Amino acid sequence: MMKTALAAVTLALVAGYAVADPVTYQIDPAHTYPSFEADHFAGMSVWRGKFDHTSGTIVLDKDKRTGTVDVTVDATSIDFGMPKLNEHTQSAEMLEVAKYPTATYKGTLVSFKDGAPTQIEGHFTLHGVTRPLTLTIRQFKCMTYPDKKEHCGADASGSFNRADYGISYGDKYGFKMEVKLAIQVEAVRGG
């Protein structure tokens, strides 16, 4: 009888660990703002801006140390804090938002350390062009908020050459083509 009870308890514990499913988190648009830095006139200054509208999901399997990221950024929501520059960046000379209204990033969470991912290996689509882009995660944390829901947040960064995406405006004036990204993201379990 004791062996049967012990076997049942052991089986229940093992089954509990084996059925742990990946968890889907919906990106919280009120706490997610991809921002960027871009050169102005070959080192004259650095312009910084952000995108105000982002959506998507993060899937995380903590036990298997895997996960995915699927993010869509509304390119029309670009904000430099200067309306005229916003308009120019949205124009056909740069982002061409009438034709390409969104940018997307789809990737896999990798290189887990102490239970948290440290990188995302993925593909970034901007201006109709898709290229590989790896992001470094500087911090990652999951916790239960006062709303009683689990939230996960991260601070990720990376860089890309905008000319690789067909956006070379300013090149003839000596603008550097590198764009640095800094992405703060928060997501809530189940939305």
C-alpha positions in Angstrom: 0.0 0.0 0.0 2.8 2.4 0.9 4.7 1.6 -2.4 1.5 2.3 -4.4 0.9 5.6 -2.6 4.6 6.6 -3.1 4.4 5.6 -6.8 1.2 7.6 -7.3 2.7 10.7 -5.7 5.9 10.4 -7.7 3.9 9.9 -10.9 1.8 13.0 -10.1 4.9 15.1 -9.5 6.6 13.9 -12.7 3.4 14.5 -14.7 3.1 18.0 -13.3 6.6 18.9 -14.6 6.1 17.2 -17.9 2.9 19.1 -18.8 4.2 22.6 -18.2 3.2 24.5 -21.4 4.7 27.6 -22.9 3.0 30.7 -21.7 1.8 33.5 -24.1 2.2 37.1 -23.0 0.5 40.0 -24.9 2.6 43.0 -25.4 1.3 46.0 -23.3 1.3 49.0 -25.7 1.2 51.4 -22.8 4.6 50.1 -21.5 6.4 49.3 -24.8 8.2 51.9 -26.8 10.9 50.9 -29.3 13.3 53.9 -29.5 16.2 54.6 -31.8 19.2 56.8 -32.4 20.3 58.0 -35.8 23.1 60.2 -37.0 22.5 63.7 -38.3 25.1 65.2 -40.8 28.0 62.8 -40.1 28.3 63.5 -36.4 26.7 66.9 -36.1 24.3 65.5 -33.6 22.3 62.3 -32.8 18.6 62.3 -33.3 16.5 60.2 -31.0 12.9 59.1 -31.6 10.4 56.4 -30.7 7.4 54.6 -32.0 4.2 55.1 -30.0 2.2 52.0 -31.1 3.4 48.5 -30.8 1.6 45.1 -30.5 2.5 41.5 -30.5 3.2 38.4 -28.4 6.0 36.8 -26.4 5.8 33.1 -25.8 8.0 31.8 -23.0 8.7 28.2 -21.9 10.7 28.7 -18.7 11.3 25.0 -18.1 12.7 24.4 -21.6 14.4 27.7 -21.8 12.9 28.6 -25.1 10.5 31.2 -26.5 9.5 33.4 -29.3 8.9 37.0 -30.0 6.5 38.4 -32.6 6.3 42.2 -32.6 4.6 44.7 -35.0 5.4 48.4 -34.9 3.1 51.0 -36.4 5.6 53.0 -38.5 3.2 55.8 -38.8 3.5 56.4 -35.0 7.1 57.6 -35.3 7.8 60.5 -32.9 11.0 62.6 -32.8 9.2 65.3 -30.8 9.3 67.4 -34.0 6.2 67.2 -36.3 8.1 68.3 -39.4 10.8 65.6 -39.0 8.1 63.0 -38.2 6.4 63.9 -41.6 9.7 63.8 -43.5 10.6 60.4 -42.0 7.2 59.0 -42.9 7.6 60.2 -46.5 8.7 58.3 -49.6 12.3 59.6 -49.1 12.6 57.5 -45.9 10.2 55.0 -44.3 7.5 55.4 -47.0 4.7 54.5 -44.5 2.0 54.8 -47.2 3.4 51.7 -48.8 5.0 50.1 -45.7 2.9 51.0 -42.6 4.5 48.5 -40.3 7.8 47.1 -39.2 8.0 43.6 -37.7 10.4 41.6 -35.7 10.1 37.8 -35.3 12.6 35.9 -33.3 13.6 33.2 -30.8 14.7 33.7 -27.2 18.2 32.1 -26.8 21.2 32.0 -24.5 19.4 31.7 -21.2 21.3 32.6 -18.0 19.8 32.1 -14.5 16.5 31.3 -16.2 16.3 34.5 -18.3 17.0 34.9 -22.0 20.0 37.1 -22.9 19.5 37.3 -26.7 16.9 37.2 -29.4 17.9 35.8 -32.8 15.4 36.9 -35.4 14.4 38.7 -38.5 13.5 42.4 -38.8 11.3 43.6 -41.6 11.5 47.3 -42.4 10.6 49.2 -45.6 9.6 45.9 -47.2 13.0 44.3 -46.6 13.6 41.4 -44.2 17.1 40.7 -42.8 18.5 38.8 -39.8 18.9 40.9 -36.6 20.1 39.8 -33.2 19.0 41.7 -30.1 20.8 41.7 -26.8 18.6 41.5 -23.7 20.2 43.6 -20.9 17.6 42.8 -18.3 14.6 40.4 -18.1 12.1 40.0 -15.3 8.7 38.3 -14.7 6.5 39.1 -11.7 2.9 39.3 -10.5 1.6 42.9 -10.6 -1.0 44.3 -8.3 -3.6 43.4 -11.0 -2.8 39.7 -10.0 -1.5 38.9 -13.5 2.0 37.8 -14.3 3.9 40.4 -16.4 7.3 40.0 -18.0 9.5 42.9 -19.1 12.8 43.4 -20.8 15.3 45.9 -22.1 16.7 44.9 -25.4 19.1 46.6 -27.9 20.7 46.1 -31.3 21.7 48.0 -34.3 21.3 47.8 -38.1 22.4 49.6 -41.3 19.3 51.4 -42.7 20.7 51.4 -46.2 20.4 47.6 -46.1 16.7 48.2 -45.8 16.6 50.6 -48.8 16.6 53.7 -46.6 19.7 55.7 -47.6 18.4 59.2 -47.4 21.3 61.5 -46.2 24.0 59.2 -47.4 25.2 61.9 -50.0 25.5 64.4 -47.1 27.7 62.0 -45.1 25.0 60.7 -42.7 26.1 57.5 -41.0 23.7 54.7 -41.9 23.8 52.8 -38.5 20.7 53.0 -36.4 20.8 52.0 -32.8 17.7 50.4 -31.2 16.7 50.4 -27.5 13.5 48.5 -26.9 11.7 48.6 -23.6 8.9 46.0 -23.6 6.4 44.8 -21.1 3.8 42.0 -21.7 1.0 40.5 -19.6 0.2 36.8 -19.4 -2.9 36.0 -21.4 -3.4 39.7 -22.1 
